[in-house]
Amino acid sequence: MKTISYKRHRFPPEIIRQAVWLYFKYTLSLRDVEEILAERGIDVSYETVRCWAEKFGGAIAANIRRMRPRPGSVWHLDEMVVRINGRHMFMRRAVDQEGEVLDVLVQKRRNKRAALKLLRKLMRKQGYAPDGIVTDGLASYGAALDTLGGRSRHRPGRLRDNNRAENSHLSVRRRERKMQRFKSQGEAQRFVATHGAIYNLFNLQRHLISRTTLRTFRADAMAGWMAASVASA
């Protein structure tokens, strides 16, 4: 866990962390966060909130990834189309069988080369090969797994077999609409990489647990956020 330096900022770390948390945790625009802080007597512009999100969001997300337990051994892969600067691009997403976001990659194509890049990145970051890889019927996944020698783990199926990955797109699709679309491939990649880690931390699946358990999990998630965003001495 790496501490984060908030030095040379006019506002204290507590306010910066709160602004970043609001922006990534909820479906809020930068101006929404500005208004919420203003209601609490904190006069900060939406442009400052954007700078905080870009500067500190990635560092906090990296700390969250370090403290998360090893994800499941079955990976679900899927892609959705995003329109960026008038071009159609593909946001490939990998989640485990519990819905934990493993990685998101924004790419210009969805061919074999693009699938290989995602799979190699996944295996490098996770440090292990999965027991199974569930995809839709897109042929590029099978071709990429042939190259990696993982065809025996491949489970191509119908759309409903890959609902884990399909449902994982929904939170990003809501944010895309709120942001009035992503402005560039780099901006989209930075946002989804940070959003995915923070989403994992606060995705409590409240419909599956009791109210008492929810309170415990919610407190644990906030404690994890505070630990991941702790300021350096």
N, C-alpha and C positions, 0 to 999 in steps of 0.2 A: 504494500500500500504506500503510495507516494503522497506526501503532503503537498498542498497547492499554495502557491504564493499569491496573495492578494495585495502585495505592496504597491505603492504609488497609485492607489485608487482612492478617490475622494470618499466613497461610501465604504462602510465596514463590511467585513466578509459575510455577516449574517444577512444583510440586505441583498448582496450579490447572489448568495446561494438561494435565497428565497425567490428572487426573480428568475433565475435559471430553472429552478424546480417548477415554478408555475408554468413557464413556457413549454417545457418538455413533458411535464406530467399531464397537463390538460390541453384540450383543443382550443388554444388561445392564440390570438395574433399578438404581435409585438405591442400594438396599441392597446389591446386588452390588458396586457400585463402592466403597461404604463398607467392605465386608469385604476387598476386594483391597487397599485402602490400609492397612487395619488390619494385614493380614499383613505389610506392609512397614514397620510401626512408625509409621504416620501416623494419629493419632486424629482423625477428622473425621466428623461426622454426615451421614446421607443428606440431611437438609434443607439442609445447607451445600452439598452437591454439587448439589442442585437449583437453588439460588440461583446457583451458579457457571455451571451449564449455561445458565440463562436469561440471565444478564448477559453472559457472554463468548462463548457459542456463536454468537449472531447476528453479533457483530462479527468473529469469526474466519471465519465462513462468508462474510461480505461481502468480506473480504480474499482468500479463496480464489477467489471469482468474478472478482475483478479480475485475478488472475494467470492464469486459465485461458485457453487459446487459443479462438478462435472455433469454436463447435460446427458440426456438419454442416448441410447445406442441405435435408435431408429431415426433417420433423418427424412424430413419431408421437404421436397424442393418444388418450387413453383415460380412463375414470373407474372408480372402484370405490366401493362403498357402505360407509360407516362409520356405526356407531351411536353417537351422542353424546347423553347425557342422555335416552335413550329415543327419540330422533328419528333417522330415517335422513337422512344427508347424503351428499354426493358429493365424493370427492376426485379432482379432475381432474389428470392428469399429462401433461406433454409431455416427450418425449425425442427425441434425434436418432437417426440410423441406426446410431450406434455405442453407443447406450444411455446417452449423457450426459444427465443430468436437466437440462432447461431451466427448468422451473418446475412448481410444484404449487400448486393453489388449492382450498381447501375451500369448498364452496358448498351452499346449501340446496336448490337446484333444478338440473336439467340441461336447461333450455330454451334457446331461442335467445339470450336476454339473457345467461344464464350463459356460454354458449359465446363470445359476443362479448367479454365481459369478459376471459376467458382469452386469446383471440387478440390482443386489443389490448395486453394486458399483455406478452405474449410479444414482439410486434413492437417495442414501445417499449423493452423491456429488451435485446433482441438487436440492435436497430438495423438490421435488414434483413428482407426478405420471403423466405421459403423457396422452394426450387424445387418442393417437393411437400409436401403435408400428408396423411398417411395416418390414417384413422379407421375405426371400425367403422361399422355401418349406421345409427347414431343420426342422425335427420333434422336435429337442431338444429345440427350442425356445418355441413351444407350450407347451411342458411338463414343462418347467421352469415357464412359465406364469400361468399354472394351479396351481403350488405350491404357487405362489405369489398372486393368486386370480385376475389375470389381463387378463384372456382369452378373456373377452368381448372387450378389447382394441386391441386385436391382429388382424393384417391384413396381413395374409400370401398371397403372390401373385406370379405372374410370374416374371421372371428376370427383365423385363423392368419396373415393378412397383417399383423396388428398385434401380433405377439408381442413386439416390442421394448418397447412400453408395458406390455403385460400382465405380462411378467416383471419389469419395474421396480417393480411393486406389491408384490412378494413380501417385500422387505426391510422395508417399512413395515408390512405385515400381521403379520410376526413381532414387530415392536416394539409394535404395537397389542396383541397378546396378552400380551406381557411386561408392559406397563403397565396391563393389565386395562382396556383401552379408554381413549380420550381423554375428558377430563372436560368440555371445552368446545370450541367451534369455534375460539376464539382460541388455546387451547393447542395444538390439532392443527395450526393453520396455522403457528405459530411453530416447532413441532418439525419438521414436514416441510420447511420452508424451510431450516432449519439442517442437518438430516440430509441433504438432497439435495446440498448443496454439498460436504459432507465425504465423502459416499458417492462422488461423482465423483472426488475426489482419490485415494481408496484403492481404487477399482474397477479392478483391474489385469488382469482377465480372464485369470487365471493358466492356464486350460486351453488357451489359444491360444499360449502363449509357452514358451520353454525356461527351465530353472531359473536359468541364468546371467542371462538377460534379466530374470527375475522379481526377482532380487536387486538389479539395477540400478534397475528401476522402483520397487521397494519403498523403496530408499534415496532416490530422487528424491521420492517421495510424502512421506516423513518430513521431508525438507528443506523441502518446500513447506509442510507443517504448521508447522514451526518458524518459517519466515518469516512465515506468516500470523498466528501467535500471539505474535510478538515483543513484548516489553515495552518501553514507552517509557522513556526515560532519566529 
